[in-house]
Amino acid sequence: MRKFLSASKLTKILSFSGQIVGIYLTNSTEVCFQILESSKANIVVVDDNEQLNKILSIKDKLPHLKSIIKILPPYDAEEVYSW
């Protein structure tokens, strides 16, 4: 079952304690890890499966990461929210 996160709900989450850090599409998995780990990110938003796979491969090493949100279909990973 696909989980859905509306833009208004994300806005509310970010308004409380959100911090935005940039991860480029060209960043390697290692660079993504360094950015997410040093920022202690608890939410990450990805565009597509290529970016999602990078995050899924490192999420077990990121204790602060609680949610992954994917913007573009297909939405086939259980632990991912759709936009």
Summary of the structure (lengths in Angstrom):
residues: 83
radius of gyration: 12.1
end to end distance: 14.2
largest distance: 31.8
contacts: 192
relative contact order: 0.22
helix: 42%
strand: 16%
